[in-house]
Amino acid sequence: MGSPEGPVTALDRRIEDLHKVSGEAVWEGDILAEPILPADRLIIFGGGHVGKALSDFAGQCGFRVTVADDRPEFAMPERFPGARVLCADFPKAVKELCLTSNDYLVIVTRGHAHDADTLRAVLNEGESVYLGMIGSRKRVAAMLEMLAGEGYDRDRLGRIHTPVGLPIGAVTPQEIAVSILAELISCKRLPEKAGSRMPRSTDLDPAVITALAGAEGPHAIATVLRTRGHSPRGAGAKMLIWPDGTIVGTVGGGLGEALAIAAGRELAGTGRYRLLHLELNADVAAREGMACGGEMEVLVEDDPEG
């Protein structure tokens, strides 16, 4: 592995390089290989009003947020609860953060010059899942033309999401943050939006792993093994179930989750398992309260370590 210590972000990137980590839960014969990956990392360059609102909303949607700003009065941890905060000039921050191909990057600094400096630093690194930059069309077009004249790749410049966010008529910092977050989610969830830069993601919720490590008393584990069609969760999604109906995590809500919970309450502490096959078309899904149609195969098993 090289050096025995260093930035965690650098270690993450080294592990990815060595093992070519895949984000998908895949079957290898009769064994389900489940990747355990960190939450998708969102790096916000700029700790102003938009950066603050985006950090708050993105954290609630499962992103692991880092905010960078060169102003100490803005780069304060108490301004960004739940996020990592880095106080450094933007090009230096880009280097320190060890960007990976699975990152989401948003440039919302306080001025045109800082935007350009940040973008130059980012373009000198490898490409990420998402790169968005705030600014008017005219101003951004002029900046991109300037960078193309400096020798930066026009194709890559053309893939920058700018003006940043989905066009919802956003005006306030909070509305702009919502439009940006919606675009981030579309790139995360929709292959046609991300193209060849589809992120390595998994439906395995890190909170479930944390809960599983400290789980006490009889409990069961529900795992989505296979899906087909428009299923609410993908392979690898997990849910912990206790006999009293307490749960951590989700396998999609609606009827499918209700059946998994009922099975888990029954199986907890018995040393047994049950395979549930849920096949609901759109009409049945709507009638029975399931969010989507499609098919799901869910394994519900007692956790012998409980």
Secondary structure by P-SEA (a helix, b strand, c coil): cccccccaaaaaaaaaaaccccccccccccbbbbbbcccbbbbbccccaaaaaaaaaaaaaccbbbbbbcccccccccccccbbbbbccaaaaaaaacccccbbbbbbcccaaaaaaaaaaaaacccccbbbbbccaaaaaaaaaaaaaacccaaaaaacccccccccccccaaaaaaaaaaaaaaaacccccccccccccccccaaaaaaaaaccccbbbbbbccccccccccccbbbbbcccccccccccccaaaaaaaaaaaaaccccbbbbbbbbbcaaaaaaaccccbbbbbbbbbbcccc
